[in-house]
Amino acid sequence: MTIKAALVGGPEDLTERVVPVTEPGEDLKIAHRGGYEHFRATSRVQSGPEGQLPVYEWWERTEIAE
């Protein structure tokens, strides 16, 4: 079974807002526009078409070194 999470915050053009989670509670790193958007787990949950999902909130962006 794949665990998914809802992403809150970050760039407005980040289209995927429900993503798979490999380790619940671990930070997520999403590749986006030549860098990574970092999300941290919160204690909140969000209801949606896929049921109750843990909420991960954006906290920083890092660039990919060239």
Secondary structure in CASP SS format (residue, H / E / C, confidence):
PFRMAT SS
TARGET T0000
AUTHOR 0000-0000-0000
METHOD secondary structure of the structure
MODEL  1
M C 1.00
T C 1.00
I E 1.00
K E 1.00
A E 1.00
A E 1.00
L E 1.00
V E 1.00
G C 1.00
G C 1.00
P C 1.00
E C 1.00
D C 1.00
L C 1.00
T C 1.00
E C 1.00
R C 1.00
V E 1.00
V E 1.00
P E 1.00
V E 1.00
T C 1.00
E C 1.00
P C 1.00
G C 1.00
E C 1.00
D C 1.00
L E 1.00
K E 1.00
I E 1.00
A E 1.00
H E 1.00
R C 1.00
G C 1.00
G E 1.00
Y E 1.00
E E 1.00
H E 1.00
F E 1.00
R E 1.00
A E 1.00
T E 1.00
S E 1.00
R E 1.00
V E 1.00
Q E 1.00
S E 1.00
G E 1.00
P C 1.00
E C 1.00
G E 1.00
Q E 1.00
L E 1.00
P E 1.00
V E 1.00
Y E 1.00
E E 1.00
W E 1.00
W E 1.00
E E 1.00
R E 1.00
T E 1.00
E E 1.00
I C 1.00
A C 1.00
E C 1.00
END
